[in-house]
Amino acid sequence: MTHITTTARGTRAMAALRLMLCSLLGIVLFFVPVELNGKSTILLDHAASAISTGARPAAIAFVCLLMAYGAFAPFVQGTWRKTATNAVFSVLRVLGLALALLYLAGIGPAAIFAPDMLPFLFDKLVLSVGLIVPIGALALAFLVGYGLLEFTGVLVQPIMRPIWRTPGWSAIDAVASFVGSYSLALLITDRVFREGKYTVREAAIIATGFSTVSATFMIIVAKTLGLMHVWNFYFWSTLAVTFIVSAITARIWPIAGLAHEGDRDQPLPAGRGRLSVAVETGLDQAASAKRLPALLSESFLDGMRMAALILPSIMAVGLIGLLAAKYTPIFDILGLALYPFAWIAQVGEPMQAARALASGLAEMFLPAILLKEAAPQLKFLAAVVSVSQVLFLSASIPCMLATSIPLGFRNLLVIWYIRVALSILVAAPIVWIGTAMGWLG
């Protein structure tokens, strides 16, 4: 009995050590700025920058291989046939790969070789995303693989139902959706929904309210807009805006009108305190987690798969969006619907802001591209809104349409508009505070 107890204690102590050390390492990698060679940013950014500058040919080859996989995998696996949306985006990914190869070969019309077209898309976005997402996936393994996510999820359970109208235990799903891959998060939400653990309304709230781009993608947005010096202010502001907007959209049409057969909460075990349950849940995850090499390998492969699907979409949809912004009035027309909210926000020139934020419907990076020379306040607003909008045509909307959650294309467009409008209004006071504190110029 003594031997068993001692062994159990040793196992629990090892789990506690893994929980604390791995979580701390994940926090340091994602949130602690470090100054190297006169540049202050988080370690993930330093790593990606070092590779892209010190081993550029290898980085380009790696990114092109990822794009080739993303372009051809749907046709090899047959997934392009599933829906019309899948077919359209499968073709667009092939176009994205072709555009990347044309750019590298220097072949094509002068219009697409303008500095703010293919050169910007490939050098500033595709190359960065292709490196940061797999590297960030490695760091994410420490942040979410050893119990921190479960520990946090149990602690915030009491606020989920009253604020976001979802089951208390969905806190883990919500947090995972925000810090991890939205495609993976949507798969998790879809699986739980099909198991009957979410109602239609609850699944829709989580899918459209929390399944946004990961922290690694936020780094790309911040880099593009020159906001890495206020990374922590930007990250936590975006987290707050996303969750506040999600709490509002959960209570209004069209989400509020979706089917909901009753609350599906799971209470705490009788006689147990929340903190002790949170600690035990975190320790259980740390104890049952895979060995570090296996977890890192799995996470890295997930990051590469995600990057492979996104990179060619960025090239194709990004170029189409940039050409549309430069040569057509489409975003001016869409921007008219957002103009009143941009005017109320009083952050930069309202029509410029509305037009750029409207472009986020096509691709969440487009506002960052269109506003890279704007005032710091408008850059910050765009950086926050482009993430908190959650929905965009180049990736997240097709992913949602591929799930079992009954959210039609029209409803997703309506939710996108509502989220962008609310995000502008909620983010504006944060921009004013940042300006007053001297953080935003």
One Martini backbone bead per residue (centre of mass of N, CA, C, O) as a GRO file, in nm:
protein
  441
    1MET     BB    1   0.059   0.062  -0.021
    2THR     BB    2   0.302   0.251   0.007
    3HIS     BB    3   0.407   0.212  -0.279
    4ILE     BB    4   0.152   0.316  -0.429
    5THR     BB    5   0.142   0.595  -0.297
    6THR     BB    6   0.423   0.687  -0.384
    7THR     BB    7   0.374   0.658  -0.687
    8ALA     BB    8   0.132   0.848  -0.707
    9ARG     BB    9   0.279   1.096  -0.601
   10GLY     BB   10   0.498   1.102  -0.821
   11THR     BB   11   0.304   1.135  -1.058
   12ARG     BB   12   0.172   1.400  -0.954
   13ALA     BB   13   0.433   1.565  -0.939
   14MET     BB   14   0.501   1.542  -1.240
   15ALA     BB   15   0.241   1.676  -1.341
   16ALA     BB   16   0.288   1.947  -1.198
   17LEU     BB   17   0.553   2.009  -1.343
   18ARG     BB   18   0.439   2.009  -1.629
   19LEU     BB   19   0.225   2.224  -1.592
   20MET     BB   20   0.417   2.456  -1.507
   21LEU     BB   21   0.653   2.450  -1.715
   22CYS     BB   22   0.499   2.435  -1.988
   23SER     BB   23   0.316   2.679  -1.943
   24LEU     BB   24   0.542   2.883  -1.899
   25LEU     BB   25   0.674   2.845  -2.175
   26GLY     BB   26   0.428   2.925  -2.344
   27ILE     BB   27   0.402   3.212  -2.229
   28VAL     BB   28   0.682   3.311  -2.311
   29LEU     BB   29   0.662   3.259  -2.621
   30PHE     BB   30   0.389   3.447  -2.657
   31PHE     BB   31   0.422   3.712  -2.420
   32VAL     BB   32   0.745   3.767  -2.411
   33PRO     BB   33   0.947   4.013  -2.466
   34VAL     BB   34   1.251   4.024  -2.671
   35GLU     BB   35   1.574   4.155  -2.707
   36LEU     BB   36   1.716   4.153  -3.047
   37ASN     BB   37   1.903   4.344  -3.231
   38GLY     BB   38   1.699   4.592  -3.145
   39LYS     BB   39   1.450   4.384  -3.120
   40SER     BB   40   1.114   4.383  -2.987
   41THR     BB   41   0.989   4.052  -2.928
   42ILE     BB   42   0.880   3.758  -2.969
   43LEU     BB   43   1.025   3.452  -3.014
   44LEU     BB   44   0.867   3.362  -3.266
   45ASP     BB   45   0.949   3.604  -3.440
   46HIS     BB   46   1.251   3.567  -3.426
   47ALA     BB   47   1.259   3.287  -3.558
   48ALA     BB   48   1.125   3.356  -3.830
   49SER     BB   49   1.320   3.585  -3.911
   50ALA     BB   50   1.583   3.420  -3.909
   51ILE     BB   51   1.497   3.224  -4.135
   52SER     BB   52   1.407   3.430  -4.365
   53THR     BB   53   1.707   3.559  -4.371
   54GLY     BB   54   1.923   3.312  -4.329
   55ALA     BB   55   1.710   3.092  -4.505
   56ARG     BB   56   1.548   3.171  -4.769
   57PRO     BB   57   1.553   2.936  -4.974
   58ALA     BB   58   1.440   2.726  -4.773
   59ALA     BB   59   1.181   2.879  -4.703
   60ILE     BB   60   1.062   2.885  -4.988
   61ALA     BB   61   1.056   2.581  -5.035
   62PHE     BB   62   0.873   2.512  -4.794
   63VAL     BB   63   0.629   2.687  -4.879
   64CYS     BB   64   0.585   2.557  -5.160
   65LEU     BB   65   0.522   2.274  -5.053
   66LEU     BB   66   0.276   2.355  -4.890
   67MET     BB   67   0.114   2.469  -5.132
   68ALA     BB   68   0.107   2.208  -5.296
   69TYR     BB   69  -0.049   2.046  -5.092
   70GLY     BB   70  -0.297   2.240  -5.070
   71ALA     BB   71  -0.370   2.220  -5.382
   72PHE     BB   72  -0.375   1.883  -5.425
   73ALA     BB   73  -0.519   1.728  -5.193
   74PRO     BB   74  -0.825   1.759  -5.270
   75PHE     BB   75  -0.789   1.583  -5.536
   76VAL     BB   76  -0.667   1.326  -5.412
   77GLN     BB   77  -0.901   1.298  -5.176
   78GLY     BB   78  -1.189   1.431  -5.290
   79THR     BB   79  -1.294   1.700  -5.130
   80TRP     BB   80  -1.388   1.892  -5.369
   81ARG     BB   81  -1.683   1.739  -5.401
   82LYS     BB   82  -1.866   1.803  -5.155
   83THR     BB   83  -1.879   2.114  -5.246
   84ALA     BB   84  -1.892   2.409  -5.404
   85THR     BB   85  -1.697   2.551  -5.213
   86ASN     BB   86  -1.469   2.346  -5.231
   87ALA     BB   87  -1.425   2.376  -5.535
   88VAL     BB   88  -1.352   2.676  -5.543
   89PHE     BB   89  -1.108   2.662  -5.332
   90SER     BB   90  -0.943   2.457  -5.485
   91VAL     BB   91  -0.892   2.635  -5.731
   92LEU     BB   92  -0.767   2.876  -5.578
   93ARG     BB   93  -0.516   2.719  -5.474
   94VAL     BB   94  -0.396   2.670  -5.749
   95LEU     BB   95  -0.372   2.967  -5.819
   96GLY     BB   96  -0.185   3.040  -5.582
   97LEU     BB   97   0.051   2.864  -5.671
   98ALA     BB   98   0.089   2.991  -5.951
   99LEU     BB   99   0.150   3.279  -5.847
  100ALA     BB  100   0.403   3.208  -5.688
  101LEU     BB  101   0.567   3.098  -5.931
  102LEU     BB  102   0.550   3.354  -6.103
  103TYR     BB  103   0.693   3.536  -5.903
  104LEU     BB  104   0.962   3.374  -5.881
  105ALA     BB  105   0.995   3.392  -6.212
  106GLY     BB  106   0.891   3.679  -6.329
  107ILE     BB  107   0.590   3.620  -6.437
  108GLY     BB  108   0.394   3.878  -6.576
  109PRO     BB  109   0.214   4.134  -6.519
  110ALA     BB  110   0.282   4.441  -6.385
  111ALA     BB  111   0.037   4.478  -6.191
  112ILE     BB  112   0.119   4.217  -6.001
  113PHE     BB  113   0.426   4.357  -5.943
  114ALA     BB  114   0.352   4.540  -5.750
  115PRO     BB  115   0.448   4.601  -5.428
  116ASP     BB  116   0.121   4.557  -5.330
  117MET     BB  117   0.114   4.265  -5.432
  118LEU     BB  118   0.284   3.990  -5.473
  119PRO     BB  119   0.529   4.078  -5.302
  120PHE     BB  120   0.366   4.117  -5.042
  121LEU     BB  121   0.219   3.847  -5.018
  122PHE     BB  122   0.477   3.671  -5.011
  123ASP     BB  123   0.696   3.816  -4.826
  124LYS     BB  124   0.493   3.913  -4.579
  125LEU     BB  125   0.289   3.661  -4.561
  126VAL     BB  126   0.351   3.374  -4.665
  127LEU     BB  127   0.631   3.346  -4.535
  128SER     BB  128   0.539   3.403  -4.246
  129VAL     BB  129   0.314   3.192  -4.217
  130GLY     BB  130   0.487   2.938  -4.306
  131LEU     BB  131   0.660   2.974  -4.033
  132ILE     BB  132   0.484   3.057  -3.780
  133VAL     BB  133   0.275   2.830  -3.763
  134PRO     BB  134   0.459   2.585  -3.708
  135ILE     BB  135   0.613   2.716  -3.475
  136GLY     BB  136   0.358   2.790  -3.309
  137ALA     BB  137   0.263   2.496  -3.274
  138LEU     BB  138   0.489   2.416  -3.087
  139ALA     BB  139   0.423   2.625  -2.863
  140LEU     BB  140   0.122   2.537  -2.824
  141ALA     BB  141   0.180   2.267  -2.683
  142PHE     BB  142   0.252   2.407  -2.410
  143LEU     BB  143  -0.011   2.580  -2.368
  144VAL     BB  144  -0.238   2.317  -2.433
  145GLY     BB  145  -0.107   2.014  -2.345
  146TYR     BB  146  -0.062   2.054  -1.992
  147GLY     BB  147  -0.353   2.196  -1.853
  148LEU     BB  148  -0.414   2.502  -1.881
  149LEU     BB  149  -0.681   2.487  -2.035
  150GLU     BB  150  -0.842   2.319  -1.824
  151PHE     BB  151  -0.801   2.501  -1.583
  152THR     BB  152  -0.934   2.753  -1.710
  153GLY     BB  153  -1.207   2.630  -1.791
  154VAL     BB  154  -1.314   2.572  -1.502
  155LEU     BB  155  -1.295   2.864  -1.387
  156VAL     BB  156  -1.499   2.989  -1.630
  157GLN     BB  157  -1.775   2.840  -1.618
  158PRO     BB  158  -1.974   3.047  -1.461
  159ILE     BB  159  -1.976   3.258  -1.725
  160MET     BB  160  -2.095   3.119  -1.980
  161ARG     BB  161  -2.406   3.122  -1.955
  162PRO     BB  162  -2.462   3.428  -1.881
  163ILE     BB  163  -2.288   3.542  -2.132
  164TRP     BB  164  -2.283   3.300  -2.388
  165ARG     BB  165  -2.499   3.061  -2.379
  166THR     BB  166  -2.322   2.820  -2.270
  167PRO     BB  167  -2.185   2.567  -2.152
  168GLY     BB  168  -1.959   2.543  -1.909
  169TRP     BB  169  -1.769   2.320  -2.060
  170SER     BB  170  -1.719   2.513  -2.321
  171ALA     BB  171  -1.467   2.671  -2.233
  172ILE     BB  172  -1.255   2.493  -2.363
  173ASP     BB  173  -1.349   2.532  -2.653
  174ALA     BB  174  -1.325   2.842  -2.662
  175VAL     BB  175  -1.022   2.866  -2.595
  176ALA     BB  176  -0.918   2.676  -2.816
  177SER     BB  177  -1.028   2.841  -3.053
  178PHE     BB  178  -0.851   3.096  -3.001
  179VAL     BB  179  -0.545   2.962  -2.967
  180GLY     BB  180  -0.600   2.792  -3.211
  181SER     BB  181  -0.726   2.623  -3.461
  182TYR     BB  182  -1.015   2.680  -3.632
  183SER     BB  183  -1.040   2.412  -3.782
  184LEU     BB  184  -1.011   2.233  -3.532
  185ALA     BB  185  -1.234   2.368  -3.363
  186LEU     BB  186  -1.466   2.297  -3.562
  187LEU     BB  187  -1.435   1.993  -3.536
  188ILE     BB  188  -1.500   1.981  -3.237
  189THR     BB  189  -1.777   2.118  -3.245
  190ASP     BB  190  -1.905   1.920  -3.445
  191ARG     BB  191  -1.871   1.664  -3.277
  192VAL     BB  192  -2.029   1.760  -3.024
  193PHE     BB  193  -2.292   1.816  -3.179
  194ARG     BB  194  -2.335   1.521  -3.292
  195GLU     BB  195  -2.348   1.412  -2.981
  196GLY     BB  196  -2.559   1.629  -2.831
  197LYS     BB  197  -2.399   1.866  -2.646
  198TYR     BB  198  -2.521   2.067  -2.855
  199THR     BB  199  -2.693   2.302  -2.967
  200VAL     BB  200  -2.743   2.494  -3.230
  201ARG     BB  201  -2.688   2.761  -3.085
  202GLU     BB  202  -2.427   2.681  -2.938
  203ALA     BB  203  -2.262   2.605  -3.190
  204ALA     BB  204  -2.287   2.885  -3.326
  205ILE     BB  205  -2.151   3.054  -3.109
  206ILE     BB  206  -1.876   2.910  -3.118
  207ALA     BB  207  -1.812   2.921  -3.424
  208THR     BB  208  -1.873   3.252  -3.456
  209GLY     BB  209  -1.719   3.355  -3.169
  210PHE     BB  210  -1.420   3.172  -3.145
  211SER     BB  211  -1.323   3.073  -3.449
  212THR     BB  212  -1.046   3.209  -3.486
  213VAL     BB  213  -0.760   3.313  -3.527
  214SER     BB  214  -0.464   3.263  -3.416
  215ALA     BB  215  -0.196   3.384  -3.251
  216THR     BB  216  -0.006   3.344  -3.495
  217PHE     BB  217  -0.174   3.526  -3.689
  218MET     BB  218  -0.158   3.783  -3.515
  219ILE     BB  219   0.138   3.832  -3.564
  220ILE     BB  220   0.112   3.901  -3.863
  221VAL     BB  221  -0.068   4.146  -3.830
  222ALA     BB  222   0.122   4.305  -3.642
  223LYS     BB  223   0.362   4.314  -3.836
  224THR     BB  224   0.225   4.455  -4.080
  225LEU     BB  225   0.133   4.710  -3.871
  226GLY     BB  226   0.348   4.771  -3.646
  227LEU     BB  227   0.255   4.614  -3.335
  228MET     BB  228   0.476   4.456  -3.161
  229HIS     BB  229   0.524   4.676  -2.931
  230VAL     BB  230   0.191   4.599  -2.854
  231TRP     BB  231   0.113   4.298  -2.825
  232ASN     BB  232  -0.037   4.261  -2.551
  233PHE     BB  233  -0.248   4.479  -2.600
  234TYR     BB  234  -0.359   4.350  -2.856
  235PHE     BB  235  -0.434   4.065  -2.764
  236TRP     BB  236  -0.624   4.139  -2.519
  237SER     BB  237  -0.811   4.319  -2.679
  238THR     BB  238  -0.909   4.104  -2.881
  239LEU     BB  239  -1.021   3.910  -2.677
  240ALA     BB  240  -1.231   4.106  -2.557
  241VAL     BB  241  -1.384   4.182  -2.815
  242THR     BB  242  -1.467   3.901  -2.907
  243PHE     BB  243  -1.630   3.825  -2.644
  244ILE     BB  244  -1.826   4.064  -2.640
  245VAL     BB  245  -1.951   4.020  -2.920
  246SER     BB  246  -2.047   3.728  -2.863
  247ALA     BB  247  -2.248   3.806  -2.637
  248ILE     BB  248  -2.432   3.971  -2.828
  249THR     BB  249  -2.489   3.773  -3.070
  250ALA     BB  250  -2.633   3.556  -2.882
  251ARG     BB  251  -2.899   3.778  -2.851
  252ILE     BB  252  -2.931   3.793  -3.166
  253TRP     BB  253  -2.999   3.814  -3.474
  254PRO     BB  254  -2.984   3.484  -3.581
  255ILE     BB  255  -2.893   3.313  -3.329
  256ALA     BB  256  -3.140   3.343  -3.127
  257GLY     BB  257  -3.333   3.170  -3.344
  258LEU     BB  258  -3.217   2.912  -3.279
  259ALA     BB  259  -3.211   2.605  -3.177
  260HIS     BB  260  -3.328   2.533  -2.823
  261GLU     BB  261  -3.375   2.261  -2.581
  262GLY     BB  262  -3.170   2.332  -2.354
  263ASP     BB  263  -2.975   2.308  -2.098
  264ARG     BB  264  -2.612   2.160  -2.078
  265ASP     BB  265  -2.506   2.122  -1.784
  266GLN     BB  266  -2.218   2.060  -1.560
  267PRO     BB  267  -2.169   1.996  -1.253
  268LEU     BB  268  -2.013   1.985  -0.981
  269PRO     BB  269  -1.894   1.801  -0.762
  270ALA     BB  270  -1.977   1.709  -0.467
  271GLY     BB  271  -1.793   1.901  -0.236
  272ARG     BB  272  -1.643   2.082  -0.453
  273GLY     BB  273  -1.410   2.296  -0.551
  274ARG     BB  274  -1.313   2.475  -0.817
  275LEU     BB  275  -1.004   2.482  -0.781
  276SER     BB  276  -0.961   2.179  -0.731
  277VAL     BB  277  -1.081   2.089  -1.003
  278ALA     BB  278  -0.890   2.248  -1.182
  279VAL     BB  279  -0.630   2.117  -1.086
  280GLU     BB  280  -0.710   1.823  -1.145
  281THR     BB  281  -0.762   1.861  -1.449
  282GLY     BB  282  -0.477   1.958  -1.519
  283LEU     BB  283  -0.327   1.707  -1.405
  284ASP     BB  284  -0.464   1.496  -1.582
  285GLN     BB  285  -0.357   1.609  -1.849
  286ALA     BB  286  -0.054   1.599  -1.778
  287ALA     BB  287  -0.052   1.287  -1.724
  288SER     BB  288  -0.194   1.205  -2.021
  289ALA     BB  289   0.002   1.318  -2.190
  290LYS     BB  290   0.209   1.316  -2.421
  291ARG     BB  291   0.498   1.300  -2.521
  292LEU     BB  292   0.677   1.554  -2.632
  293PRO     BB  293   0.764   1.455  -2.916
  294ALA     BB  294   0.474   1.372  -3.006
  295LEU     BB  295   0.335   1.646  -2.960
  296LEU     BB  296   0.516   1.815  -3.144
  297SER     BB  297   0.468   1.655  -3.403
  298GLU     BB  298   0.159   1.688  -3.414
  299SER     BB  299   0.154   1.999  -3.404
  300PHE     BB  300   0.332   2.052  -3.654
  301LEU     BB  301   0.148   1.907  -3.859
  302ASP     BB  302  -0.099   2.084  -3.809
  303GLY     BB  303   0.040   2.349  -3.893
  304MET     BB  304   0.106   2.262  -4.185
  305ARG     BB  305  -0.182   2.203  -4.279
  306MET     BB  306  -0.291   2.482  -4.228
  307ALA     BB  307  -0.090   2.639  -4.404
  308ALA     BB  308  -0.150   2.488  -4.672
  309LEU     BB  309  -0.446   2.606  -4.695
  310ILE     BB  310  -0.384   2.921  -4.662
  311LEU     BB  311  -0.160   3.019  -4.858
  312PRO     BB  312  -0.305   2.999  -5.140
  313SER     BB  313  -0.543   3.180  -5.050
  314ILE     BB  314  -0.384   3.437  -5.007
  315MET     BB  315  -0.289   3.471  -5.297
  316ALA     BB  316  -0.565   3.464  -5.444
  317VAL     BB  317  -0.762   3.633  -5.266
  318GLY     BB  318  -0.569   3.864  -5.220
  319LEU     BB  319  -0.537   3.955  -5.516
  320ILE     BB  320  -0.834   3.994  -5.580
  321GLY     BB  321  -0.880   4.204  -5.356
  322LEU     BB  322  -0.666   4.413  -5.447
  323LEU     BB  323  -0.778   4.456  -5.732
  324ALA     BB  324  -1.059   4.544  -5.638
  325ALA     BB  325  -0.961   4.787  -5.466
  326LYS     BB  326  -0.809   4.934  -5.713
  327TYR     BB  327  -1.039   4.881  -5.975
  328THR     BB  328  -1.290   4.883  -5.779
  329PRO     BB  329  -1.605   4.961  -5.585
  330ILE     BB  330  -1.683   4.726  -5.387
  331PHE     BB  331  -1.569   4.838  -5.103
  332ASP     BB  332  -1.725   5.099  -5.110
  333ILE     BB  333  -2.003   4.969  -5.097
  334LEU     BB  334  -1.960   4.799  -4.840
  335GLY     BB  335  -1.861   5.045  -4.664
  336LEU     BB  336  -2.132   5.197  -4.632
  337ALA     BB  337  -2.243   4.999  -4.407
  338LEU     BB  338  -1.987   5.092  -4.205
  339TYR     BB  339  -1.965   5.402  -4.179
  340PRO     BB  340  -2.126   5.479  -3.918
  341PHE     BB  341  -1.926   5.328  -3.726
  342ALA     BB  342  -1.665   5.473  -3.811
  343TRP     BB  343  -1.767   5.754  -3.733
  344ILE     BB  344  -1.814   5.700  -3.430
  345ALA     BB  345  -1.516   5.611  -3.364
  346GLN     BB  346  -1.295   5.816  -3.460
  347VAL     BB  347  -1.074   5.641  -3.653
  348GLY     BB  348  -0.993   5.813  -3.867
  349GLU     BB  349  -1.102   5.780  -4.179
  350PRO     BB  350  -1.408   5.648  -4.228
  351MET     BB  351  -1.398   5.542  -4.526
  352GLN     BB  352  -1.128   5.400  -4.508
  353ALA     BB  353  -1.210   5.208  -4.283
  354ALA     BB  354  -1.465   5.079  -4.410
  355ARG     BB  355  -1.333   4.971  -4.667
  356ALA     BB  356  -1.118   4.790  -4.534
  357LEU     BB  357  -1.308   4.621  -4.346
  358ALA     BB  358  -1.478   4.501  -4.580
  359SER     BB  359  -1.240   4.324  -4.701
  360GLY     BB  360  -1.249   4.098  -4.474
  361LEU     BB  361  -1.450   3.907  -4.613
  362ALA     BB  362  -1.242   3.780  -4.805
  363GLU     BB  363  -0.981   3.865  -4.611
  364MET     BB  364  -0.831   3.921  -4.305
  365PHE     BB  365  -0.565   4.070  -4.432
  366LEU     BB  366  -0.660   4.316  -4.604
  367PRO     BB  367  -0.671   4.550  -4.401
  368ALA     BB  368  -0.364   4.543  -4.346
  369ILE     BB  369  -0.277   4.605  -4.635
  370LEU     BB  370  -0.449   4.876  -4.681
  371LEU     BB  371  -0.326   4.999  -4.375
  372LYS     BB  372   0.001   5.009  -4.358
  373GLU     BB  373  -0.005   5.355  -4.390
  374ALA     BB  374  -0.156   5.429  -4.153
  375ALA     BB  375  -0.259   5.517  -3.870
  376PRO     BB  376  -0.216   5.369  -3.569
  377GLN     BB  377  -0.516   5.361  -3.484
  378LEU     BB  378  -0.624   5.221  -3.743
  379LYS     BB  379  -0.447   4.975  -3.731
  380PHE     BB  380  -0.553   4.867  -3.462
  381LEU     BB  381  -0.847   4.839  -3.540
  382ALA     BB  382  -0.797   4.642  -3.776
  383ALA     BB  383  -0.654   4.419  -3.611
  384VAL     BB  384  -0.897   4.355  -3.432
  385VAL     BB  385  -1.137   4.320  -3.636
  386SER     BB  386  -1.010   4.096  -3.822
  387VAL     BB  387  -1.045   3.889  -3.582
  388SER     BB  388  -1.339   3.940  -3.449
  389GLN     BB  389  -1.506   3.859  -3.709
  390VAL     BB  390  -1.406   3.546  -3.796
  391LEU     BB  391  -1.532   3.592  -4.082
  392PHE     BB  392  -1.420   3.442  -4.404
  393LEU     BB  393  -1.391   3.332  -4.738
  394SER     BB  394  -1.095   3.191  -4.748
  395ALA     BB  395  -1.190   2.988  -4.481
  396SER     BB  396  -1.406   2.984  -4.240
  397ILE     BB  397  -1.670   2.956  -4.403
  398PRO     BB  398  -1.612   2.685  -4.546
  399CYS     BB  399  -1.573   2.529  -4.282
  400MET     BB  400  -1.863   2.574  -4.171
  401LEU     BB  401  -2.017   2.453  -4.421
  402ALA     BB  402  -1.881   2.157  -4.359
  403THR     BB  403  -2.059   2.124  -4.132
  404SER     BB  404  -2.350   2.031  -3.928
  405ILE     BB  405  -2.412   2.317  -3.891
  406PRO     BB  406  -2.709   2.517  -3.952
  407LEU     BB  407  -2.537   2.744  -4.150
  408GLY     BB  408  -2.594   2.967  -4.368
  409PHE     BB  409  -2.466   3.191  -4.584
  410ARG     BB  410  -2.646   3.429  -4.507
  411ASN     BB  411  -2.601   3.418  -4.200
  412LEU     BB  412  -2.293   3.463  -4.213
  413LEU     BB  413  -2.306   3.746  -4.338
  414VAL     BB  414  -2.468   3.877  -4.112
  415ILE     BB  415  -2.271   3.811  -3.883
  416TRP     BB  416  -2.033   3.961  -3.999
  417TYR     BB  417  -2.156   4.244  -3.995
  418ILE     BB  418  -2.220   4.257  -3.693
  419ARG     BB  419  -1.931   4.206  -3.589
  420VAL     BB  420  -1.795   4.449  -3.720
  421ALA     BB  421  -1.968   4.673  -3.603
  422LEU     BB  422  -1.919   4.600  -3.303
  423SER     BB  423  -1.608   4.601  -3.305
  424ILE     BB  424  -1.575   4.899  -3.359
  425LEU     BB  425  -1.725   5.002  -3.101
  426VAL     BB  426  -1.553   4.837  -2.887
  427ALA     BB  427  -1.257   4.926  -2.986
  428ALA     BB  428  -1.246   5.237  -2.974
  429PRO     BB  429  -1.188   5.288  -2.666
  430ILE     BB  430  -0.917   5.139  -2.673
  431VAL     BB  431  -0.780   5.332  -2.868
  432TRP     BB  432  -0.808   5.583  -2.692
  433ILE     BB  433  -0.642   5.473  -2.457
  434GLY     BB  434  -0.379   5.412  -2.615
  435THR     BB  435  -0.337   5.708  -2.696
  436ALA     BB  436  -0.333   5.837  -2.410
  437MET     BB  437  -0.078   5.641  -2.325
  438GLY     BB  438   0.120   5.632  -2.596
  439TRP     BB  439   0.102   5.351  -2.773
  440LEU     BB  440  -0.036   5.498  -3.061
  441GLY     BB  441   0.114   5.792  -3.109
   0.00000   0.00000   0.00000
